[in-house]
């Protein structure tokens, strides 16, 4: 198989509960420039909806050896003889966010690499970097690769650190992060020493390359919380071909300005689309009168950022918008149930959704209930209509049931905490994994991924497990960060329930309860990865990937605080992802 790349154009496409305004500020984002002004200044860089076809054509010629700086020599060599360079180019394309233009070539190379892996080809096994990268790329793609193949590197003492550099240790670290089983002790050990080594390198300022130093910092900070497009933005800012010496010789066009310009323009083009989607969300928010509510969190920009950060494909605009709409609606109704209204008002929302009929203004009881219900009613009906066209069948009953389910859980939780009912941890988690909102947001938006979803798929054990595992990760990590606040409000969560379950053990501390909750989240994350990576499941891989992306949101939001309610790091990330184009 010749190692050639063909770039294809990707189309863009009445006991009153205290109100919560003090706890959940309606976020102000005045630090951001006006969208209209940003858009005017950006139009000089690229035109929304138009891929940089001149660059695509130019790079296409280079990948096929038709340029003054040809790739003919590399293209003439069988890929099996160039596995290190081939894997390196795949990694580079993925990290710069342009791999979608080369997907068929990437698939072919990984198939060839897997054959070489099974044959224990020296091209893979003789080089530590290649070995680690091959394991990671193959496992993520769904190939069966044993972690025991990396056992020789599990102990730091068995690795000659005089013959490898920091970039190689990074590859071992990234490979170790793909552990999907408790039994993969080799990866656990590998992750342990590579983490310690890289931290020591930072502590002693032993990485002279400033960009590589920053990359190590970024990976160590919150690896599983790196959102796809934020990772791309970071990699574009830190791009340096010198980190891949072997790649430089075979693919010189990847270190020239044309390729970097192509990747930057692609990012900026997607960024402009995300701002267009933000404008659509703002119009929808206003049309639904959600901006008139006097309680709750205004997470419109947060929702736009999170969906833009995990769903990069330009043609999936409708997926992002529907996902963001449901983040907003679920959050506002959650706030109503928590502290925004009365019990009767909360019950009324559930009753209305079960009936699924518009009422006269007087029948809603209060304006807040009217606004929230009509927002859900009109939005879901519009989604149902568009989903019918996308799926070729009606999914109305299924989508409405998603809303009935989550509101029913909200009611159970409200009754439990207001009545001070004692719960076991299992009882709590059996409901709270639904109330975190992952399931409804994913399954609503998934109707528009260009894949036909049957009832068999949506109601399968696989789908339930995917939903449960991603939701458990986000719920448990959320509980860790909101434990103190919720304890003051006398609303339990997994950490407080762990403490209650071990109250007779004086040695069981809050720190141990938090550690236990994090361990439970990590177990669910690995179970999720296992389902996503296995080939031959009911759900197509593109759909399964969505669950893993949402899992990263939980890791991102709750790594060291509650970024969803009180965004701090997110404010800076939002600027770089949505508002500030990558410099040319």
C-alpha positions, 0 to 999 in steps of 0.5 A: 500500500502506497503512503499517499494522502488525499484530502477531502472537503468536509462540509460545514455545515406552598412551602417556599424553598429559598431561591438560589440567585445568591449561589448561582450567579447569572454569569456575566461575560462582559469581558468578551467583545461583541459578536458582531464586531468580532465577526467583522474583523474575522471575515478578512481571515476566512469566509464562514462555510467555505473551506480554504480550498486553495490551501486544500488543493495545494496541500493535496498536491504535496501529499501526492508528490506534485509540488516543488517540495515533493513527497514522491520519495516517501509515497513510493515507500511501502507504509509497512516500512514507514510505520514510525513516520506514518503513526507520527503523521496520524498523531500530528493530524489528530492533534491539529484537528484536521484528521477528518480530511484524511480518515480513509488514509488513516484507517488504511495505515492503522490496519497495516500497523495492526498487521505488523503489531500482530507479527511483532514487526521490528519497525514497531517493537524496536522503538519505544516511541513507535511502540507506545504510539502504536498501542495508543492509536490502535487501542483507541481505534478499537483494535485488540492490543494487549497492554502486556506488550508494554510491560517492558516499560512498566518499571522505570528501572528497566528503561534506559532514560539515557537513550530516550527523551522527554517526547518519548516519555510523553508517548509512554504516559499517553499510552498508559492513560488508555488503561481500560481494565483493573487487571492492566497493572503494567499500564498502572505502573507505567502511568505511575513512573512517567507521571512522576518523571514528567513532574520532576522534569517540570519541577527542576526546569529540565525541559529547555524547549519552552513549547514542550515544557508547556505541553507537559504541563498541559497533559499533567494538569488534567489529561482526561479533561482535555476537551477535543477542540481545546486540545487542538487550540493548544496544539496549534499554539505549541506546534513544533515539528522539531519534536518529531525528528523522524517525521521531518525527513519523510513529510517535510510539508508538515513543517512548512507554513502552508500546512500550519496555515491550513490547520489554523484556517480550518480552526478559525473557520470552525470557530466562526461557525461556533459564533454563528451557533451562539447567535442562534442560541441567543435568539432561541433563548430570547424567543423562549423568554428564558432571559426574563426568569428571575432565578437560576443559572444562565449557562447559555455561553457555557453550553455553547462553549462545551458543545463546541469544545467536544463536537468539532465536525463542522457538519454537526452544527445541529447536534451542537445546538440541540445539545446546548439547548438541553443543557440550558433547559435541564439546568434551569428546571433543575434550579427550579426544583432545587431552590427556584420555586415551590414544590407545587411549581416543580410538580406542575412542570412534571404534570405538564410534560406528562400531558404534553399539551399547551394550556391557557396562561391561567392554568400554568399557575405562575409565569415561571412555570409557563416560560419553562414548560413552553420552552421545553414544549416548543423546543422538543416539538421542533426537535421532533419534527427535524429528527423525523426528517433525519431519522426517517421515522417518528421519535416523538414518544421516545424524546418526550419520555426522556423528559418525563424520566429526568423530571420524575427523578428531579421530583424524587430527589426533591421529596427525598431531601425535603422530607429528610429521607435517609438513603443508601449510596446505591439508592442515591446513585440509582437516581442521580445518574439520570438527574445529572442530565447526560443521557437526555442531552446525548440522546436528543442531539444524537438524532442529528449525527447522520446515523439511523438510530433504531429502537433496538439501539436506543433501548439496548443494554449497551445504550443504557450502560453507556448512559449510566457510565458517563453519567456516573463519572460526571455525577461523582466528580460533581459531588466531590466538588459540591460536597461542602455547599450541598452539606450546608444546604442539607442536600446529600450527595455521594460523599456525604452518604459515604461518610454516613455509611462509615460513621462507625469507623472513626478512621474514615475521614472526609478525604477518604470519602472523596478519594473513594468517590473519585475511584468510583468515577475512575472505574466508570470511566474505564468501563465506558472506554471499554464499551466505546473501544470494542468493535462490533457493538450495536451503536456505531463508533461515531455514536459511542464516541459522543459518550466519551466526549461528554465524559471529558466534560465532567473531568474538565468541569470538576477537576478542581472546582465547579466550573459549570456554576462558577466558571474561572478557567472556562472563561479563558478557554472560552475566549480562545475557543470561541472568540480569539482566532488562531494567529496566522 
